[in-house]
Amino acid sequence: MTKQLFTHRIWVTLVLLIVSGGSPARADRCDDLAAQLKNQIDGLAVGKTAANLIYLSHPSATELTLGCASRNLTNQLFAKADSRKPKPAFIDLVASAAAIIFTLPKDDMMSGATRCIRRMGIFRGDDVSTRYRRLDMRCARTRTEASITISRSTDE
């Protein structure tokens, strides 16, 4: 009788493991991506998460956010510089973060971010949208600051 009770307990344990998933709880993919950014970019800190956005901070940017996957976008990176013409350190930060987020080479992301920032001016205006390596890039500037948004739609 003891042997039957023991095998019954094993079956109950196996059924509970199968029903509960059998694997430990895992963090969200977006949180994993934010942790990866923190580990690979010096000076980057991860802040609060609110409404599918993870707020990041870095000395080269006044505002930095990582947008998580939604219905329309896979991921989105938004960065704002404190001057109308961003410094090379800001563009390097954007290129490094975008390379990690979208799994593209950093040199390609540097070229795309630089091209988007440089297109703003007298002829094209202060709000420029471009496509580069299947990414949507939007650069905008005001009298005191410039920003860049890099995203990829879900249909690509």
Secondary structure as UniProt FT lines:
FT   HELIX           2..20
FT   HELIX           29..40
FT   TURN            42..43
FT   STRAND          45..50
FT   TURN            51..52
FT   STRAND          53..58
FT   TURN            59..60
FT   STRAND          61..67
FT   STRAND          73..81
FT   HELIX           88..102
FT   HELIX           106..119
FT   TURN            122..124
FT   STRAND          127..132
FT   TURN            133..134
FT   STRAND          135..141
FT   STRAND          146..153
FT   TURN            154..155
//
